[in-house]
Amino acid sequence: MDRSRASDLEAARDALGLTVSQLWIAYFGLGGNLLPAAISAALSGDLDLRDHDHDLLVQALNDRFSDLDQDHPIAYADELPPTE
């Protein structure tokens, strides 16, 4: 995964005060099928995510931001510049 993608996801998770387990539960509830260890590896930039899985994590994070009456600051895959 592009390191900036991973750092954006991790920064959002941290800002929301979510544990990796809590994020995984939200991701899984949206239809994700990666294991918690894979989510942890993706957040650290050690695992490349398919755009679909990236977008499910973004949706989970943005849903939580919305729950807190904040905008959805994390970009979906199709909103990001292409990676090389």
BATI-291471 format. One line per field, with one value per atom (N, C-alpha, C): residue number from 1; residue in one letter; atom name; x negated, y, z. Coordinates in Angstrom, 2 decimals, padded with zeros to 5 digits. Each point is the difference from the previous one (the first is absolute). Example, Ala and Ser with C-alpha at 12.3 -4.5 7.8 and 13.67 -1.06 7.14 Angstrom:
gulum [1  1  1  2  2  2]
nuza [A  A  A  S  S  S]
lumza [N  CA  C  N  CA  C]
c1 [-013.19  000.89  -000.90  000.35  -000.82  000.77]
c2 [-005.69  001.19  001.20  001.05  001.19  001.09]
c3 [007.80  000.00  000.00  -000.72  000.06  000.73]
This chain:
gulum [1  1  1  2  2  2  3  3  3  4  4  4  5  5  5  6  6  6  7  7  7  8  8  8  9  9  9  10  10  10  11  11  11  12  12  12  13  13  13  14  14  14  15  15  15  16  16  16  17  17  17  18  18  18  19  19  19  20  20  20  21  21  21  22  22  22  23  23  23  24  24  24  25  25  25  26  26  26  27  27  27  28  28  28  29  29  29  30  30  30  31  31  31  32  32  32  33  33  33  34  34  34  35  35  35  36  36  36  37  37  37  38  38  38  39  39  39  40  40  40  41  41  41  42  42  42  43  43  43  44  44  44  45  45  45  46  46  46  47  47  47  48  48  48  49  49  49  50  50  50  51  51  51  52  52  52  53  53  53  54  54  54  55  55  55  56  56  56  57  57  57  58  58  58  59  59  59  60  60  60  61  61  61  62  62  62  63  63  63  64  64  64  65  65  65  66  66  66  67  67  67  68  68  68  69  69  69  70  70  70  71  71  71  72  72  72  73  73  73  74  74  74  75  75  75  76  76  76  77  77  77  78  78  78  79  79  79  80  80  80  81  81  81  82  82  82  83  83  83  84  84  84]
nuza [M  M  M  D  D  D  R  R  R  S  S  S  R  R  R  A  A  A  S  S  S  D  D  D  L  L  L  E  E  E  A  A  A  A  A  A  R  R  R  D  D  D  A  A  A  L  L  L  G  G  G  L  L  L  T  T  T  V  V  V  S  S  S  Q  Q  Q  L  L  L  W  W  W  I  I  I  A  A  A  Y  Y  Y  F  F  F  G  G  G  L  L  L  G  G  G  G  G  G  N  N  N  L  L  L  L  L  L  P  P  P  A  A  A  A  A  A  I  I  I  S  S  S  A  A  A  A  A  A  L  L  L  S  S  S  G  G  G  D  D  D  L  L  L  D  D  D  L  L  L  R  R  R  D  D  D  H  H  H  D  D  D  H  H  H  D  D  D  L  L  L  L  L  L  V  V  V  Q  Q  Q  A  A  A  L  L  L  N  N  N  D  D  D  R  R  R  F  F  F  S  S  S  D  D  D  L  L  L  D  D  D  Q  Q  Q  D  D  D  H  H  H  P  P  P  I  I  I  A  A  A  Y  Y  Y  A  A  A  D  D  D  E  E  E  L  L  L  P  P  P  P  P  P  T  T  T  E  E  E]
lumza [N  CA  C  N  CA  C  N  CA  C  N  CA  C  N  CA  C  N  CA  C  N  CA  C  N  CA  C  N  CA  C  N  CA  C  N  CA  C  N  CA  C  N  CA  C  N  CA  C  N  CA  C  N  CA  C  N  CA  C  N  CA  C  N  CA  C  N  CA  C  N  CA  C  N  CA  C  N  CA  C  N  CA  C  N  CA  C  N  CA  C  N  CA  C  N  CA  C  N  CA  C  N  CA  C  N  CA  C  N  CA  C  N  CA  C  N  CA  C  N  CA  C  N  CA  C  N  CA  C  N  CA  C  N  CA  C  N  CA  C  N  CA  C  N  CA  C  N  CA  C  N  CA  C  N  CA  C  N  CA  C  N  CA  C  N  CA  C  N  CA  C  N  CA  C  N  CA  C  N  CA  C  N  CA  C  N  CA  C  N  CA  C  N  CA  C  N  CA  C  N  CA  C  N  CA  C  N  CA  C  N  CA  C  N  CA  C  N  CA  C  N  CA  C  N  CA  C  N  CA  C  N  CA  C  N  CA  C  N  CA  C  N  CA  C  N  CA  C  N  CA  C  N  CA  C  N  CA  C  N  CA  C  N  CA  C  N  CA  C  N  CA  C  N  CA  C  N  CA  C  N  CA  C  N  CA  C  N  CA  C  N  CA  C]
c1 [-000.86  000.86  -000.89  000.43  -000.68  -000.09  -001.19  -000.21  000.89  000.28  000.86  001.43  000.46  001.33  000.05  -001.00  -000.03  -000.07  -000.84  -000.13  001.28  000.72  001.28  001.02  000.06  000.93  -000.37  -001.28  -000.46  000.22  -000.26  000.21  001.47  000.88  001.44  000.43  -000.50  000.34  -000.43  -001.21  -000.54  000.81  000.31  000.76  001.38  000.57  001.32  -000.08  -001.21  -000.16  000.48  000.01  000.42  -001.19  000.25  -001.02  000.08  -001.04  000.03  001.17  000.27  001.12  001.33  000.17  001.25  000.16  -001.09  000.05  000.31  -000.63  000.25  001.47  000.60  001.42  000.86  -000.28  000.77  -000.23  -001.23  -000.36  000.71  -000.05  000.63  001.52  000.58  001.43  000.42  -000.93  000.28  -000.25  -000.41  -000.22  -001.44  -000.92  -001.42  -000.30  -000.98  -000.31  -001.46  -000.77  -001.38  -000.02  -001.00  -000.17  -000.57  000.20  -000.54  -001.50  -000.76  -001.45  -000.30  000.80  -000.19  000.33  001.02  000.34  -001.14  -000.53  -001.13  -001.20  -000.28  -001.11  000.25  001.24  000.33  -000.17  000.40  -000.12  -001.46  -000.87  -001.42  -000.71  000.73  -000.59  -000.70  000.14  -000.67  000.83  001.23  000.87  000.73  -000.06  000.75  001.44  000.91  001.43  000.54  000.95  000.76  000.82  000.35  000.78  001.30  000.61  001.25  -000.19  -001.05  -000.26  -000.39  -000.78  -000.34  001.28  000.90  001.24  000.90  -000.01  000.78  -000.58  -001.31  -000.62  000.32  -000.08  000.34  001.45  000.89  001.42  000.20  -000.67  000.11  -000.50  -001.12  -000.54  000.89  000.42  000.84  001.36  000.53  001.24  -000.17  -001.14  -000.27  -000.17  -000.70  -000.10  001.40  000.86  001.37  000.77  -000.20  000.64  -000.37  -001.19  -000.50  000.28  000.90  000.38  -001.18  -000.89  -001.12  000.16  -000.70  000.03  -000.66  000.04  -000.68  -001.32  -001.05  -001.25  -000.89  000.31  -000.89  000.48  -000.92  000.33  000.13  000.98  000.17  -001.03  -000.20  -001.05  000.12  001.22  000.15  -000.20  -000.15  -000.27  -001.47  -000.81  -001.43  -000.77  -001.16  -000.83  -000.50  -000.21  -000.48  -001.36  -000.19  -001.31  -000.78  -001.29  -000.87  -000.32]
c2 [-001.17  001.17  001.22  000.98  001.28  000.44  000.36  000.37  001.17  000.94  001.12  -000.47  -000.98  -000.57  -000.62  -000.81  -000.67  001.00  001.02  000.98  000.81  000.28  000.71  -000.85  -001.28  -000.90  -000.12  -000.17  -000.15  001.28  001.14  001.28  000.19  -000.37  000.12  -000.94  -001.24  -000.96  000.53  000.52  000.54  001.22  000.90  001.20  -000.34  -001.08  -000.43  -000.79  -000.39  -000.79  -001.43  -000.49  -001.39  -000.94  -001.15  -001.04  -000.66  -000.75  -000.74  -000.98  -000.60  -000.95  000.69  001.19  000.74  000.38  000.42  000.32  -001.26  -001.11  -001.24  -000.40  000.13  -000.35  000.86  001.28  000.89  -000.38  -000.28  -000.43  -001.31  -000.95  -001.31  000.17  000.89  000.26  000.59  000.63  000.55  -001.01  -001.21  -001.05  -000.36  000.58  -000.33  -001.41  -000.62  -001.38  -000.24  001.08  -000.17  -000.23  -000.71  -000.25  001.24  000.11  001.16  000.21  -001.07  000.14  000.67  -000.28  000.63  001.49  000.35  001.42  000.71  -000.61  000.58  000.20  -001.00  000.10  001.09  000.15  001.05  001.38  000.14  001.30  000.40  -000.98  000.30  000.13  -000.24  000.11  -001.24  -001.11  -001.24  -000.91  000.37  -000.81  000.91  -000.35  000.74  -000.48  000.96  -000.32  000.19  -000.84  000.27  001.26  000.69  001.23  -000.27  -001.15  -000.34  -000.04  -000.66  -000.09  001.36  000.76  001.37  000.79  -000.09  000.77  -000.44  -001.28  -000.46  000.57  000.04  000.62  001.49  000.66  001.42  000.22  -000.85  000.13  -000.16  -000.98  -000.21  001.22  000.56  001.18  001.21  000.22  001.16  -000.10  -001.22  -000.18  000.47  -000.34  000.40  001.52  000.59  001.46  000.62  -000.56  000.52  -000.15  -001.13  -000.21  001.11  000.55  001.06  001.38  000.07  001.25  000.70  -000.81  000.53  -000.41  000.69  -000.33  -001.36  -000.50  -001.25  000.34  000.16  000.53  -000.99  -001.28  -000.99  -000.27  000.05  -000.16  -001.48  -000.25  -001.33  -000.19  -001.26  -000.33  000.79  000.19  000.70  001.51  000.49  001.42  000.30  -001.06  000.15  000.08  000.68  -000.01  -001.42  -000.33  -001.35  -000.28  -001.25  -000.41  -000.67  000.06  -000.60  -001.42]
c3 [000.00  000.00  000.00  -000.69  000.03  001.45  000.43  001.42  000.43  -000.90  000.38  000.22  -000.78  000.24  001.39  000.31  001.29  001.14  -000.16  001.09  000.18  -001.08  000.11  000.77  -000.33  000.70  001.47  000.27  001.38  000.80  -000.62  000.69  000.34  -000.91  000.25  001.11  -000.03  001.05  001.35  000.05  001.25  000.46  -000.92  000.35  000.55  -000.49  000.47  001.30  000.39  001.22  -000.14  -001.24  -000.24  000.12  000.58  -000.05  -001.37  -000.34  -001.26  000.03  001.14  000.11  -000.26  000.55  -000.23  -001.46  -000.63  -001.42  -000.81  000.36  -000.72  000.10  001.18  000.17  -000.93  -000.06  -000.88  -001.47  -000.37  -001.36  -000.33  000.90  -000.21  -000.16  000.80  -000.09  -001.34  -000.68  -001.33  -001.12  000.38  -001.00  -000.25  000.75  -000.17  000.48  -000.60  000.39  000.38  000.15  000.46  001.51  000.45  001.43  000.69  001.31  000.73  -000.20  -000.09  -000.21  -001.34  -001.01  -001.30  000.07  000.76  000.16  000.71  001.03  000.72  -000.93  -000.83  -000.95  -001.03  -000.44  -000.96  000.62  001.25  000.68  000.20  000.11  000.16  -001.35  -001.10  -001.33  -000.47  000.74  -000.36  -000.90  -000.28  -000.85  -000.97  -001.26  -001.02  000.02  000.08  -000.03  -001.40  -000.36  -001.21  000.27  -001.05  000.16  000.76  -000.25  000.68  001.52  000.46  001.44  000.57  -000.76  000.42  000.20  -000.96  000.08  001.15  000.34  001.15  001.30  000.11  001.18  000.05  -001.14  -000.07  000.42  -000.50  000.35  001.51  000.58  001.45  000.77  -000.42  000.66  -000.21  -001.23  -000.29  000.69  000.14  000.75  001.44  000.59  001.38  000.10  -000.97  -000.02  -000.08  -000.84  -000.13  001.31  000.68  001.30  000.99  -000.18  000.88  -000.58  -000.98  -000.67  -000.66  -000.56  -000.75  -001.46  -000.87  -001.41  -000.21  -001.22  -000.32  -000.69  000.79  -000.52  -000.75  000.07  -000.62  -001.43  -000.94  -001.42  -000.38  -000.85  -000.59  -001.10  -000.40  -000.96  -001.30  -000.48  -001.28  000.13  001.22  000.23  000.21  000.07  000.24  -001.29  000.02  -001.21  -000.27  -001.25  -000.34  000.65  000.40  000.54  -001.11  000.14  -001.03  000.32]
